[in-house]
Amino acid sequence: MKRLIVILAVLAALVGSTSRVLAQEQVCTTVYGGGVVCGAKAPEHKPVETGIEDYPLFFALGLLGSGAILYRLSKKIAL
């Protein structure tokens, strides 16, 4: 059972951590007395409305509840 929980947690972390790679625009500037310096221009970041900030109490209670359930299950298995 512990192995299953660990495998599911690792898979959830791997799936949740993947993201798309966006193409970056190349920006080159000339420094006075030096050469040309090129680098990638970072894309504009815009905040995304997730809605989680509307219910912090429910989010916290969900985390505490799931932790309590996992703790109870681990104690039940160990006995």
C-alpha positions in Angstrom: 0.0 0.0 0.0 2.8 2.4 0.8 4.5 1.6 -2.5 1.3 2.4 -4.3 0.9 5.8 -2.5 4.6 6.6 -3.3 4.2 5.7 -6.9 1.0 7.7 -7.3 2.6 10.7 -5.6 5.7 10.5 -7.9 3.5 10.2 -11.0 1.3 13.2 -9.9 4.5 15.3 -9.3 5.9 14.3 -12.7 2.7 15.1 -14.6 2.1 18.3 -12.7 5.6 19.6 -13.2 5.7 19.3 -17.0 5.0 22.5 -19.0 5.2 23.6 -22.5 8.4 25.3 -23.7 7.7 28.6 -25.5 9.8 29.9 -28.3 11.9 32.8 -27.1 12.8 35.9 -29.1 16.5 36.5 -29.6 17.6 40.0 -28.5 21.0 41.4 -29.4 22.4 44.7 -28.0 25.6 46.5 -28.6 27.6 47.6 -25.6 29.7 50.7 -26.0 33.4 49.7 -26.3 32.5 46.0 -26.6 30.9 43.5 -28.8 27.4 42.4 -29.4 25.7 40.7 -26.5 22.8 38.4 -27.4 20.3 36.8 -25.1 16.8 35.5 -25.0 14.0 37.8 -24.2 11.7 36.5 -21.5 8.0 36.3 -22.5 5.5 38.6 -20.8 4.0 37.0 -17.7 0.4 37.7 -17.0 -1.3 36.6 -13.7 -3.8 33.8 -14.2 -7.0 33.7 -12.2 -7.0 30.3 -10.5 -9.8 30.9 -8.0 -8.0 29.1 -5.2 -7.5 32.3 -3.3 -11.3 32.6 -2.9 -11.4 29.5 -0.7 -8.2 29.3 1.5 -10.0 27.7 4.4 -11.4 24.8 2.3 -7.9 24.3 0.7 -6.3 24.2 4.2 -8.9 21.9 5.5 -8.5 19.6 2.5 -4.8 19.4 3.0 -5.2 18.7 6.8 -7.9 16.1 6.2 -5.9 14.2 3.6 -2.9 14.3 5.8 -4.9 12.9 8.7 -6.3 10.1 6.5 -2.9 9.2 5.3 -1.5 9.2 8.9 -4.4 7.0 10.0 -3.9 4.6 7.2 -0.2 4.4 7.9 -0.8 3.6 11.6 -3.4 1.0 10.6 -1.1 -0.8 8.3 1.8 -0.7 10.7 -0.2 -2.5 13.4 
